Each structure stands twice: as structure tokens, then as C-alpha cells.
Amino acid sequence: MNFTQHKRGIVRVIAVALALALPLFTAISAADARAGGGFGSGSRGSRSFAAPPSTTTAPGAAQPFNRTYSQPGTNMGAPAANSGGLFNRPGMGRGLLGGLAAGFLGAGLFGLLFGGGLFSGLGGLSSIFGLLLQIGLIVLVVRLAMSWWQRRQTAAAAYAGGPASGVGPQPNYRSGTGFGLGSASAPLEIAPADYEAFERLLGEVQAAWSNEDVAKLHTLATPEMVSYFSKDLEENKARNVINKVTNVKLLQGDLAEAWREGESDYATVAMRFSLVDQTLDRTTGRPAGGSEQPQEVTEVWTFVRRRGSNWELSAIQQTN
């Protein structure tokens, strides 16, 4: 095999590797461009690392946070120097999996370009197998890390005294009353007016996001959540796109839990809602992602309020 043929082979392998990897990331970014970006963001006070109980609306476990200021064993505090949990946005930056994935993939491509790869010195076909093996290792690392994280969440929930997911009847979103779990939390009643506020915030947050109205978002969400929204909006501007979320309609909701910490009240609610989520080119207004057809989404939202103040969005979590 001469140098030209070897070079063409390298280009083909890289193209295949990118074709395998890109759908994973584009599926996340294109399908979930709404407020929150389809990621887990925010804080749930001292329960940030304990999974909320499952409900009829969200029978599966809520996914852990990708972005949070909280640290294990502490209440909400200042942002950590390396926040973001196991993953780190944008991309897979500085997190545990990000470092491992970047190291494996970077080493593989570098070695392949110079004829090495995982099986250094064998060249050609061995380099191709080396790169494919490294991609497989990345997938394995991701699965192992996710399994570890789920075990950690289960242990944290048990330590906090929370019930196992799906045990016992769950209160109805419209008429139920939620109580905090654990001896340190006072019972907290959620009134019909509170449920109306949650539903109203669902629509108002999406509308402010679509209008890129950061000032309005500051009146609807905690500073932590606004920081994530602002970052995502800046990324959209850098890509010259704008995300429009319209026709937001709550279809079903359940209260997962409600509790009190000091002067703050918390309520975590599972909501299934429909919306039209479409990304447009900022210059031409032409579609650049999403669909004009309504889609249904189920997310777990946590709201917080200081005693005597209004509810604010404190966290968004995706469901399994």
C-alpha cells in the first residue's frame, strides 16, 4: 500500500468514526433545544444528590444533574471550580468521562494519523482496529460510569431516608398534598394555588427562553438556573441560531415531594407537557433543527421559594 492509498484509508476511517459519534451528540442538541437543553441542571437544596421519588407521570428514575452548584453532603452554595458532575457542558470538557473520552479518542486519532494507533508499529489495518477498539472502550467507560452513578444515587437516597422509587401511592398534581421526607424536614402542604404557579412557570420560562429575555428569566428562576440559560443562549448566538418553543401545554403532572429547609420551601414536580420546539437560523429565519410538529416531553422540575415570596424554578431533570 503506497502513501496515497494509506492516507485515503485514514480519511475513510476518520469519517466512519465521526459518523458513529456525531449522532449521539446531535440527537441531544437538536432534539432537546428547549429551555434546559435536555440536560439536568440546577439544585434541589440538600436533596440535590438524592433522586426524587417516582410518580405516575414519571415512573422512571430522574437522571442526576449534569450541571449543579451543589456538592455532595452540602446545601446549595457557591459554584465549585470544577462543577458539572460526571459530564461537563458544552461537549464533554473537564468532567471524568470527558477527560477519559478525549484521551482515548485523541490518542487513537493521533496514533492513526502517524501509523500507530492502539497497536503501535503494525500500521494500516491494525490502526483501524485499534481506533475501533478505543471507541468501544469509550462506550464501556461511559456505561460503567453511569452504573456507578446510579448506585451512588441509590445510596444517597437511602442515607437521606427517602423511600424506594415507586413505593406507595403518589399524590395527584391537581389535588394532592406533598410532605418532605426525613426527620429534619417539616411537612409542607402544597395548595392548589401552588400547582397553578408551577403550571404558569412552565409556560413563562419557555416563553422567556424563546424571546432570549434574560431579565425576565431572573424573575422566574434562581440565579443558578439563569446562569445556565444565559450560557446556552450565548452558545445559540455563536451558532447563529435561535430556539423557539411555542404551544406549551401541560398534559399531566404529579407532586414527587415537598419539604422545608430553613427559610426556603421546595417542591419537586413531574410534568408531562407538549410543545413545538424548533431551531431557526438567526439571519434567514429558516428551520435549522427541531420540528413544526408538537412533541411530548416529561421532565422533573423543582421549585423553591423564600418564606413569603413567589416560587422560582430551581432545577430541571430529565427522566429515564
VOPAGU-2260 file (C-alpha; in pm, 1 decimal, decimal comma):
REM VOPAGU-2260
SITE   aa  ch    i         X         Y         Z
SITE  MET   A    0       0,0       0,0       0,0
SITE  ASN   A    1     154,8     331,0    -107,3
SITE  PHE   A    2     134,0     653,5      93,5
SITE  THR   A    3    -161,9     792,9    -105,0
SITE  GLN   A    4    -370,0     480,0     -50,3
SITE  HIS   A    5    -278,8     473,6     316,7
SITE  LYS   A    6    -381,3     839,4     351,6
SITE  ARG   A    7    -716,2     773,9     184,8
SITE  GLY   A    8    -774,2     482,4     418,9
SITE  ILE   A    9    -710,1     705,4     717,9
SITE  VAL   A   10    -958,4     964,6     589,9
SITE  ARG   A   11   -1224,4     696,1     544,4
SITE  VAL   A   12   -1172,7     559,8     893,5
SITE  ILE   A   13   -1193,7     904,7    1048,9
SITE  ALA   A   14   -1513,2     972,7     853,4
SITE  VAL   A   15   -1664,3     646,5     982,3
SITE  ALA   A   16   -1563,5     727,6    1340,2
SITE  LEU   A   17   -1718,2    1072,1    1317,5
SITE  ALA   A   18   -2032,9     927,5    1161,3
SITE  LEU   A   19   -2065,0     691,9    1457,3
SITE  ALA   A   20   -2002,4     961,2    1717,0
SITE  LEU   A   21   -2194,0    1257,1    1577,5
SITE  PRO   A   22   -2547,7    1111,4    1603,3
SITE  LEU   A   23   -2503,2    1075,0    1979,4
SITE  PHE   A   24   -2435,8    1444,4    2026,3
SITE  THR   A   25   -2664,4    1582,7    1756,6
SITE  ALA   A   26   -2951,7    1374,9    1893,3
SITE  ILE   A   27   -2905,7    1551,6    2226,1
SITE  SER   A   28   -2861,5    1903,4    2092,9
SITE  ALA   A   29   -3112,6    1903,4    1808,4
SITE  ALA   A   30   -3397,3    1717,5    1974,5
SITE  ASP   A   31   -3374,9    1895,1    2309,6
SITE  ALA   A   32   -3313,1    2260,6    2230,3
SITE  ARG   A   33   -3581,1    2386,9    2468,9
SITE  ALA   A   34   -3502,7    2563,2    2796,0
SITE  GLY   A   35   -3261,3    2340,3    2983,4
SITE  GLY   A   36   -3134,4    2179,6    2662,9
SITE  GLY   A   37   -3247,6    1832,0    2762,1
SITE  PHE   A   38   -2989,7    1818,9    3043,2
SITE  GLY   A   39   -3019,4    1802,8    3420,4
SITE  SER   A   40   -2943,0    2145,4    3563,2
SITE  GLY   A   41   -2982,1    2322,5    3896,4
SITE  SER   A   42   -3005,6    2228,5    4262,1
SITE  ARG   A   43   -3258,8    2071,4    4499,7
SITE  GLY   A   44   -3111,4    2201,6    4822,9
SITE  SER   A   45   -2982,0    1924,2    5047,5
SITE  ARG   A   46   -3151,7    1669,1    4819,4
SITE  SER   A   47   -2957,3    1755,8    4505,7
SITE  PHE   A   48   -2783,1    1417,2    4511,6
SITE  ALA   A   49   -3089,2    1213,8    4613,4
SITE  ALA   A   50   -3319,6    1104,4    4333,4
SITE  PRO   A   51   -3677,5    1232,3    4377,4
SITE  PRO   A   52   -3944,0     962,6    4424,0
SITE  SER   A   53   -4100,3     830,8    4105,3
SITE  THR   A   54   -4457,7     926,7    4021,1
SITE  THR   A   55   -4733,7     817,8    3787,8
SITE  THR   A   56   -4624,7    1086,3    3541,7
SITE  ALA   A   57   -4255,7     995,1    3566,5
SITE  PRO   A   58   -4237,5     627,5    3673,2
SITE  GLY   A   59   -3870,4     604,3    3578,9
SITE  ALA   A   60   -3588,3     748,3    3785,1
SITE  ALA   A   61   -3491,9    1110,5    3732,4
SITE  GLN   A   62   -3143,6    1145,0    3586,4
SITE  PRO   A   63   -2871,6    1305,3    3802,0
SITE  PHE   A   64   -2762,5    1662,1    3738,7
SITE  ASN   A   65   -2511,8    1737,1    3464,4
SITE  ARG   A   66   -2476,3    2093,8    3590,1
SITE  THR   A   67   -2512,5    2190,3    3955,4
SITE  TYR   A   68   -2355,1    2421,5    4210,7
SITE  SER   A   69   -2425,5    2174,5    4491,5
SITE  GLN   A   70   -2167,0    1940,8    4634,5
SITE  PRO   A   71   -2237,0    1600,4    4796,3
SITE  GLY   A   72   -2323,3    1634,5    5163,8
SITE  THR   A   73   -2380,5    2011,3    5149,0
SITE  ASN   A   74   -2662,7    2251,7    5084,1
SITE  MET   A   75   -2670,2    2493,3    4794,0
SITE  GLY   A   76   -2357,6    2706,6    4790,4
SITE  ALA   A   77   -2112,7    2886,5    4569,1
SITE  PRO   A   78   -2024,7    2726,0    4235,0
SITE  ALA   A   79   -1737,3    2484,3    4257,4
SITE  ALA   A   80   -1426,4    2539,7    4049,7
SITE  ASN   A   81   -1497,4    2223,9    3852,6
SITE  SER   A   82   -1875,7    2199,1    3861,3
SITE  GLY   A   83   -2076,2    1994,8    3615,8
SITE  GLY   A   84   -2076,3    1648,2    3772,3
SITE  LEU   A   85   -1973,9    1345,6    3571,1
SITE  PHE   A   86   -2026,6    1524,3    3240,8
SITE  ASN   A   87   -1949,5    1885,8    3163,3
SITE  ARG   A   88   -2115,5    2113,1    2908,4
SITE  PRO   A   89   -2055,0    2223,4    2642,6
SITE  GLY   A   90   -1934,2    1896,9    2499,0
SITE  MET   A   91   -1757,7    1657,9    2735,0
SITE  GLY   A   92   -1498,2    1906,8    2863,9
SITE  ARG   A   93   -1333,9    1867,6    3203,2
SITE  GLY   A   94   -1553,7    1600,6    3362,6
SITE  LEU   A   95   -1439,2    1248,9    3442,8
SITE  LEU   A   96   -1584,6    1097,2    3127,0
SITE  GLY   A   97   -1479,5    1398,6    2923,9
SITE  GLY   A   98   -1115,6    1353,0    3017,6
SITE  LEU   A   99   -1119,8     979,8    2956,1
SITE  ALA   A  100   -1306,8    1005,4    2627,3
SITE  ALA   A  101   -1087,3    1286,0    2497,8
SITE  GLY   A  102    -775,0    1093,7    2598,6
SITE  PHE   A  103    -881,2     770,6    2430,6
SITE  LEU   A  104   -1011,1     929,5    2112,3
SITE  GLY   A  105    -730,7    1181,8    2085,8
SITE  ALA   A  106    -465,7     916,3    2130,9
SITE  GLY   A  107    -634,0     693,5    1876,1
SITE  LEU   A  108    -662,1     958,1    1604,9
SITE  PHE   A  109    -309,3    1082,7    1669,8
SITE  GLY   A  110    -170,2     734,6    1653,1
SITE  LEU   A  111    -371,3     652,0    1342,6
SITE  LEU   A  112    -252,7     962,0    1158,3
SITE  PHE   A  113     105,6     861,4    1227,9
SITE  GLY   A  114      57,6     493,7    1156,3
SITE  GLY   A  115      38,4     374,1    1518,5
SITE  GLY   A  116    -294,1     364,4    1694,5
SITE  LEU   A  117    -355,8     115,9    1972,4
SITE  PHE   A  118    -133,4    -146,7    1810,4
SITE  SER   A  119     171,7      72,3    1756,6
SITE  GLY   A  120     402,7     -35,7    1478,3
SITE  LEU   A  121     159,4    -265,0    1297,4
SITE  GLY   A  122      22,8      18,2    1077,5
SITE  GLY   A  123    -264,5      15,2     825,6
SITE  LEU   A  124    -533,2    -237,7     915,2
SITE  SER   A  125    -419,4    -272,3    1274,9
SITE  SER   A  126    -457,7     102,5    1323,0
SITE  ILE   A  127    -816,3      79,4    1204,5
SITE  PHE   A  128    -892,2    -199,7    1452,1
SITE  GLY   A  129    -711,1      -4,6    1720,8
SITE  LEU   A  130    -931,5     300,5    1668,5
SITE  LEU   A  131   -1249,9      91,9    1666,8
SITE  LEU   A  132   -1139,4     -81,3    1985,9
SITE  GLN   A  133   -1077,1     253,9    2151,4
SITE  ILE   A  134   -1426,0     372,6    2053,4
SITE  GLY   A  135   -1558,0      55,7    2215,3
SITE  LEU   A  136   -1357,2     133,7    2528,4
SITE  ILE   A  137   -1514,7     478,9    2543,7
SITE  VAL   A  138   -1863,5     324,3    2531,4
SITE  LEU   A  139   -1763,2      77,8    2803,9
SITE  VAL   A  140   -1628,1     355,9    3027,1
SITE  VAL   A  141   -1949,9     555,0    2981,7
SITE  ARG   A  142   -2164,7     256,2    3077,6
SITE  LEU   A  143   -1952,2     172,5    3381,5
SITE  ALA   A  144   -1957,1     532,7    3499,7
SITE  MET   A  145   -2334,8     559,7    3455,4
SITE  SER   A  146   -2379,9     236,7    3651,3
SITE  TRP   A  147   -2156,2     373,4    3927,0
SITE  TRP   A  148   -2351,9     696,7    3935,0
SITE  GLN   A  149   -2685,4     515,2    3965,1
SITE  ARG   A  150   -2550,6     312,4    4259,0
SITE  ARG   A  151   -2431,9     634,2    4419,8
SITE  GLN   A  152   -2773,3     791,0    4377,1
SITE  THR   A  153   -2942,5     490,3    4535,5
SITE  ALA   A  154   -2703,9     500,5    4831,1
SITE  ALA   A  155   -2755,1     874,3    4875,1
SITE  ALA   A  156   -3133,0     832,8    4873,3
SITE  ALA   A  157   -3110,7     557,6    5133,0
SITE  TYR   A  158   -2884,0     770,2    5352,7
SITE  ALA   A  159   -3129,9    1059,8    5331,0
SITE  GLY   A  160   -3409,1     830,8    5446,4
SITE  GLY   A  161   -3601,7     852,1    5119,8
SITE  PRO   A  162   -3838,8     579,2    5007,4
SITE  ALA   A  163   -3763,0     341,9    4725,5
SITE  SER   A  164   -3882,6     462,5    4389,3
SITE  GLY   A  165   -4238,0     368,6    4306,7
SITE  VAL   A  166   -4332,7     260,0    4658,8
SITE  GLY   A  167   -4670,6     379,7    4780,5
SITE  PRO   A  168   -4929,9     595,8    4607,5
SITE  GLN   A  169   -4817,3     929,9    4473,2
SITE  PRO   A  170   -5020,2    1249,4    4518,5
SITE  ASN   A  171   -5210,6    1393,4    4227,3
SITE  TYR   A  172   -5074,5    1712,2    4075,4
SITE  ARG   A  173   -5406,5    1889,8    4090,6
SITE  SER   A  174   -5532,5    1794,2    4432,8
SITE  GLY   A  175   -5263,4    1616,7    4633,5
SITE  THR   A  176   -5051,1    1726,4    4925,2
SITE  GLY   A  177   -4679,5    1657,0    4937,9
SITE  PHE   A  178   -4470,2    1602,4    5252,1
SITE  GLY   A  179   -4096,3    1619,5    5294,2
SITE  LEU   A  180   -3914,1    1301,0    5387,6
SITE  GLY   A  181   -3675,6    1256,1    5676,6
SITE  SER   A  182   -3683,4    1379,9    6033,4
SITE  ALA   A  183   -3502,0    1705,9    5950,6
SITE  SER   A  184   -3776,0    1827,7    5713,7
SITE  ALA   A  185   -4101,8    1982,7    5828,2
SITE  PRO   A  186   -4423,1    1878,0    5649,9
SITE  LEU   A  187   -4505,3    2115,8    5366,4
SITE  GLU   A  188   -4853,2    2144,1    5222,0
SITE  ILE   A  189   -4881,8    2232,3    4853,2
SITE  ALA   A  190   -5204,7    2421,0    4785,1
SITE  PRO   A  191   -5398,9    2444,8    4456,5
SITE  ALA   A  192   -5257,4    2796,7    4406,1
SITE  ASP   A  193   -4907,2    2647,4    4417,8
SITE  TYR   A  194   -4989,7    2397,4    4144,3
SITE  GLU   A  195   -5124,3    2681,3    3932,5
SITE  ALA   A  196   -4798,3    2867,1    3986,5
SITE  PHE   A  197   -4596,1    2563,9    3873,3
SITE  GLU   A  198   -4800,6    2532,3    3554,1
SITE  ARG   A  199   -4770,6    2904,8    3487,1
SITE  LEU   A  200   -4392,8    2896,0    3536,7
SITE  LEU   A  201   -4364,9    2609,2    3289,4
SITE  GLY   A  202   -4503,9    2830,7    3013,8
SITE  GLU   A  203   -4339,2    3155,0    3124,4
SITE  VAL   A  204   -3990,0    3004,8    3144,7
SITE  GLN   A  205   -4020,2    2857,0    2795,5
SITE  ALA   A  206   -4154,3    3188,5    2659,0
SITE  ALA   A  207   -3874,3    3394,1    2816,5
SITE  TRP   A  208   -3622,4    3143,4    2682,0
SITE  SER   A  209   -3765,6    3171,9    2330,4
SITE  ASN   A  210   -3752,2    3552,9    2349,7
SITE  GLU   A  211   -3396,3    3537,1    2490,1
SITE  ASP   A  212   -3523,5    3759,8    2769,4
SITE  VAL   A  213   -3264,9    3705,9    3042,6
SITE  ALA   A  214   -3412,1    3986,1    3256,5
SITE  LYS   A  215   -3746,5    3801,5    3261,2
SITE  LEU   A  216   -3574,2    3473,0    3342,7
SITE  HIS   A  217   -3425,4    3638,6    3652,0
SITE  THR   A  218   -3781,3    3684,5    3782,4
SITE  LEU   A  219   -3874,8    3322,2    3713,2
SITE  ALA   A  220   -3570,8    3117,3    3812,8
SITE  THR   A  221   -3284,6    3108,1    4061,2
SITE  PRO   A  222   -2954,0    3279,6    3973,1
SITE  GLU   A  223   -2800,1    2936,5    3920,2
SITE  MET   A  224   -3060,5    2835,4    3661,1
SITE  VAL   A  225   -3035,9    3174,6    3489,1
SITE  SER   A  226   -2659,7    3126,6    3458,4
SITE  TYR   A  227   -2717,6    2801,6    3266,9
SITE  PHE   A  228   -2987,7    2956,2    3048,1
SITE  SER   A  229   -2759,7    3250,2    2968,7
SITE  LYS   A  230   -2474,0    3020,9    2873,6
SITE  ASP   A  231   -2697,4    2815,9    2644,7
SITE  LEU   A  232   -2836,5    3131,0    2480,8
SITE  GLU   A  233   -2483,6    3255,4    2416,1
SITE  GLU   A  234   -2399,8    2923,4    2252,5
SITE  ASN   A  235   -2704,0    2962,3    2027,3
SITE  LYS   A  236   -2588,6    3310,5    1927,7
SITE  ALA   A  237   -2241,3    3179,0    1849,4
SITE  ARG   A  238   -2401,4    2919,9    1619,2
SITE  ASN   A  239   -2622,1    3194,2    1466,1
SITE  VAL   A  240   -2943,1    3014,0    1560,4
SITE  ILE   A  241   -3239,4    3092,4    1783,9
SITE  ASN   A  242   -3461,7    2837,6    1956,3
SITE  LYS   A  243   -3835,7    2897,9    1955,3
SITE  VAL   A  244   -4058,3    2699,2    2192,2
SITE  THR   A  245   -4430,8    2754,1    2140,0
SITE  ASN   A  246   -4769,1    2597,4    2220,1
SITE  VAL   A  247   -4655,8    2473,2    2562,1
SITE  LYS   A  248   -4938,2    2276,6    2726,8
SITE  LEU   A  249   -4930,2    2077,3    3048,7
SITE  LEU   A  250   -5079,2    1732,2    2991,5
SITE  GLN   A  251   -5020,1    1561,7    3324,4
SITE  GLY   A  252   -4831,9    1627,6    3646,0
SITE  ASP   A  253   -4757,8    1474,8    3985,8
SITE  LEU   A  254   -4600,4    1606,9    4302,1
SITE  ALA   A  255   -4296,2    1394,5    4383,1
SITE  GLU   A  256   -4204,9    1555,7    4715,1
SITE  ALA   A  257   -4218,9    1885,0    4903,3
SITE  TRP   A  258   -4014,1    1990,3    5202,2
SITE  ARG   A  259   -3878,6    2281,5    5400,9
SITE  GLU   A  260   -3516,8    2380,8    5465,8
SITE  GLY   A  261   -3469,6    2676,9    5694,4
SITE  GLU   A  262   -3649,2    2972,1    5536,8
SITE  SER   A  263   -3692,5    2800,2    5199,1
SITE  ASP   A  264   -3970,5    2575,9    5067,6
SITE  TYR   A  265   -3902,8    2318,8    4795,3
SITE  ALA   A  266   -4140,4    2127,9    4568,7
SITE  THR   A  267   -4036,6    1874,8    4305,7
SITE  VAL   A  268   -4296,8    1807,8    4037,0
SITE  ALA   A  269   -4300,8    1565,0    3745,0
SITE  MET   A  270   -4464,2    1719,9    3438,7
SITE  ARG   A  271   -4554,5    1576,6    3101,2
SITE  PHE   A  272   -4619,2    1853,6    2852,1
SITE  SER   A  273   -4645,6    1913,2    2479,8
SITE  LEU   A  274   -4464,1    2183,4    2288,1
SITE  VAL   A  275   -4334,3    2282,9    1947,4
SITE  ASP   A  276   -3955,7    2300,4    1968,9
SITE  GLN   A  277   -3789,0    2447,7    1662,1
SITE  THR   A  278   -3446,5    2597,9    1599,2
SITE  LEU   A  279   -3420,9    2869,7    1332,5
SITE  ASP   A  280   -3133,7    3035,3    1151,6
SITE  ARG   A  281   -3092,2    3372,6    1318,4
SITE  THR   A  282   -3027,9    3553,0     988,2
SITE  THR   A  283   -3270,1    3391,4     745,3
SITE  GLY   A  284   -3534,9    3253,4     981,8
SITE  ARG   A  285   -3518,6    2918,8     805,6
SITE  PRO   A  286   -3553,8    2595,2    1007,2
SITE  ALA   A  287   -3221,1    2466,6    1137,3
SITE  GLY   A  288   -3345,2    2188,9    1365,0
SITE  GLY   A  289   -3641,9    2055,5    1554,4
SITE  SER   A  290   -3987,6    2023,3    1403,0
SITE  GLU   A  291   -4305,9    2219,9    1347,9
SITE  GLN   A  292   -4498,9    1922,3    1484,8
SITE  PRO   A  293   -4583,9    1911,5    1856,8
SITE  GLN   A  294   -4385,7    1670,5    2070,9
SITE  GLU   A  295   -4436,1    1541,6    2423,8
SITE  VAL   A  296   -4172,4    1575,0    2693,0
SITE  THR   A  297   -4158,7    1451,4    3052,4
SITE  GLU   A  298   -3930,2    1636,2    3292,7
SITE  VAL   A  299   -3895,1    1675,4    3668,6
SITE  TRP   A  300   -3890,1    2040,6    3778,0
SITE  THR   A  301   -3801,4    2161,6    4126,0
SITE  PHE   A  302   -3928,2    2496,4    4253,1
SITE  VAL   A  303   -3808,1    2696,1    4551,9
SITE  ARG   A  304   -3940,6    2998,1    4740,4
SITE  ARG   A  305   -3828,5    3200,1    5035,7
SITE  ARG   A  306   -4093,9    3231,1    5301,6
SITE  GLY   A  307   -4349,0    3484,8    5178,1
SITE  SER   A  308   -4200,0    3507,2    4824,8
SITE  ASN   A  309   -4300,3    3360,8    4489,1
SITE  TRP   A  310   -4195,8    3023,3    4354,6
SITE  GLU   A  311   -3890,2    3012,6    4125,8
SITE  LEU   A  312   -3753,3    2737,4    3906,7
SITE  SER   A  313   -3459,2    2576,4    4087,9
SITE  ALA   A  314   -3384,1    2266,5    3879,4
SITE  ILE   A  315   -3477,1    2064,1    3571,2
SITE  GLN   A  316   -3409,0    1690,6    3548,3
SITE  GLN   A  317   -3467,1    1450,4    3261,9
SITE  THR   A  318   -3638,2    1115,6    3311,0
SITE  ASN   A  319   -3530,5     765,6    3210,6
